């Protein structure tokens, strides 16, 4: 009786497992490669006073986010060996979309203030941070954001162009 009960229990547990077929894996999404050229412009009263380009090659459908860092390490504090990073940080996600490319970019732009100091000998750090999402067209420049620096008369604009790569 115990054997019959054990055999029936095992059969009940095993039947659903045997009935299940291995689910087919969905096909991997196609990968398309793009060279993203970001152009960061800084304006003072409508005149371009600084312009920098940042180029990054990415693939859609491969990994969720791409990162680029450009800047300097500035020592802060008195006798402590502390420092902060300033410059341009770009974090990008690029996906294929029916009407173009879906691009999300987090931009973090920082710099040490001109001769201004905060408490002690630490410099004042100016920072602009934004998250921009846009549908862009390959080979066409797209303005992601324009933002005014609240501490000056400067304006920053970030533009991107996605060029297909083979």
NORPEJO-V385220 format. One line per field, one symbol per residue. ss: DSSP state (a for helix, b for strand, c for the rest). phi: phi as a letter, one per 30 degrees, with the letter a starting at -180 (. if undefined). burial: b if it has 16 or more other C-alpha atoms within 10 Angstrom, else e. A space follows every 50 residues. Layout:
BEGIN
ss = ???
phi = ???
burial = ???
END
This chain:
BEGIN
ss = caaaaaaaaaaaaaaaaaacccccccccccccbbbbbbbbbbbbccbbbb bbbbbbbbbccccccbbbbbbbbbbbcccccbbbbbbbbbbbbbbbbccb bbbbbbbbbbbbbbbbbcccccbbbbbbbbbbbbbbcccccbbbbbbbcc cccbbbbbbbbbbbbc
phi = .dddddddddddddedddddcdddddddddcbcbccccbccccbhicdca bbcbcbcbbdicbdbbbbbblbccdbidddccabcbkbcbcbbbbdbeck bccbbccbcbadddidbcdicdddccbbbaccbaccceibdbddabbddd cacdbcbbcbbccdcc
burial = eeeeeeeeeeeeeeeeeeeeeeeeeeeeeeebbbbbbbbbbbbeeeeeee eeeeeeebbbbeeeeeeeeeeeeeeeeeeeeeeebbebbbebbbbbeeee bbbbbbbbbbbbeeeeeeeeebbeebbeeeeebebbebeebbbbbeeeee eeebbbbbbbbbbeee
END
